[in-house]
Structure formats: C-alpha cells, structure tokens
Amino acid sequence: MTDYMKTALTFVVSLAFATAAFAVETGKPAPDFTGTDISGKAIKLSDYKGKIVVIESYNSDCPFCNNQYRTGAMQEQQKQLSDKGAVWLIVDSVNTKNASYRTPEQAKAEWAQRKINATDWLDDSNGAIGHLYDMKTTPHMFVVDKDGTLVYQGAIDNKADPFHDPRAADNYVNDAVNELLAGKPVTTTHTKPYGCAVHYGI
C-alpha cells in the first residue's frame, strides 16, 4: 500500500468516526444546543423541556423543502402542532457563502412572505446544530418528547417527491407528536430522510 493510499484510508476512517460521533440516537436524550435566532436571541433546546419539540432542517431553495411550503402544508402543520402545545424550531444550516444563505433580515422577510408558523428560526450558518444532529437533508425532521428524549428522526413524510401533495402523504412528524399527546409510544422512530444535501460550509 502506497503512502498516498494509507493517507487516504486514514482520512476515510477518521471521517467515518467523526460522522458517527455526531449521530444522534432515537430513544436517547436529545443533545442540548444553544443557537441564535434571526432576531439575535439565544435559544437553548433545554429551555423547552416539558414540551414536545419539533426540529426542522430548512432551506427553502431546496425543491423538496419548497414543496412543503409552496403548498402551505408545512405552515398548516406548524400551526396545528403549535396549537397542541408543541414547539417548532427551524434550523437553517446553510453556510454564508452559499446562494441559499439568508441573512437575518432576509429570513424575517421570508418568514412573513411564506406565513411561517414555527416557534423560531435559528441561524445555524456555522453548522453547529446541523452537525450535532447529523442533519443530512432539507427537510430532515426530529421530534423530542417532553422529557427531552429524541423519539423520531428522519423524513417529513413517506413521499420522497418534490411535487407531491404533502396533505395526501403519511406525515411521520404528525404521527409521532399525536402518539405522544395520546400517551402512546411512537410507532415509527426512524426513517431515511430525503431532500437536498445540507449546504454546510465545512
């Protein structure tokens, strides 16, 4: 094996371990984080202990993510779950050099224009939260129960298509939250996320 091949192999192995270190497990405590919202306020996941929290990896320029918002389905879902007492956090991990990056001012305008009903939008342009949760796609969804346990992670629904009607799909996030509210265990705890790759800077 040449020195080049050894170096390449070492890099791949290191990358694999690094990725594994960031992965989160369903059934385990959701990693706490502190992020900054688009108004400059510090937001901690642990601030919402005692509430169900939905975390959404977001980039509206992604056709898959855009489909959920273009149809209004995501905004409806945000409102419905918020009305039931859940917290919905948008995490935007697009790096500042990417064309899809939104400044706080642009994000506020997009929030208003799209009539977003989430609890908050976190500017994660440094990728800290995205990497912590191993967010792979937009959207990539996570549900945390009232005790702070991660109970679901994966796709928003069962239709990996940027042109489908989200209202006609089986929505895994709705299923998980409603089961929690009914005092039942979450049936589907993990699915493969679909969408566009998250535009991390590193």
Secondary structure, DSSP 8 states (H G I E B T S, - for coil): --HHHHHHHHHHHHHHHHHHHH---TTSB----EEEETTS-EEEGGGGTTS-EEEEE--TTSHHHHHHHHTSHHHHHHHHHHHTT-EEEEEE---TTSTT---HHHHHHHHHHHT---SEEEE-TT-HHHHHTT--EES-EEEE-TTSBEEEEE-SBS---TTS-GGGS-BHHHHHHHHHHTT---S--B----SEE-----
